[in-house]
Amino acid sequence: MATIRQVPGNIVSDMDGEKVMLNVQLGKYFNLGEIGGRVWELIGHPMTVETLVDSLTAEYAVDRDTCEAHVRSFLAQLSEQRLITVSAAGGPDERA
């Protein structure tokens, strides 16, 4: 199972319940929104997509398949912007 990790060095702030982030390396701002911000909080500790989806479905009224599809899409965007790394179990880090 792949493990998701935040890339260190980003500045994150809470603005009216939504998370906004500055990627210092790229000099770009991102608005993660409320749920995206919650995803960011959860992956503050390395975890698998499965564990992340379990946490979100326990917190929000969403079915597992819909949640997983949205989470995978969001994680792909984070990876594309070099905000997270994804590593295979026991393997080297790689981008999602």
C-alpha positions, 0 to 999 in steps of 0.5 A, spaced: 500 500 500 502 506 498 503 511 503 502 519 502 506 524 506 506 532 506 512 535 503 515 539 508 516 547 507 509 549 506 506 555 510 498 553 511 493 558 514 486 557 516 481 563 513 474 563 515 474 555 515 478 554 509 485 552 509 490 556 504 497 554 503 503 557 500 508 553 497 515 556 498 519 552 493 514 554 487 512 561 490 504 559 489 498 560 493 493 554 493 486 554 496 485 547 499 477 549 501 474 546 507 474 539 506 481 539 502 484 542 508 481 537 512 485 532 508 491 536 509 490 536 516 489 528 516 496 527 512 500 531 517 502 524 519 503 519 513 498 514 511 495 510 506 489 512 501 485 507 504 486 510 511 484 517 509 478 515 506 476 511 512 477 517 516 473 522 511 467 517 511 467 517 518 466 524 518 462 526 512 456 523 509 459 520 503 459 513 500 466 510 500 466 510 492 465 517 491 469 519 497 475 515 494 474 517 487 474 525 490 480 523 494 484 520 489 483 526 484 485 531 489 491 527 491 493 527 484 493 534 484 497 535 490 502 531 487 502 534 481 504 541 485 509 537 489 505 538 495 505 531 497 509 524 496 507 517 495 511 511 496 510 504 495 510 500 502 518 499 503 519 503 496 522 510 495 518 516 494 515 517 488 510 522 485 502 520 485 
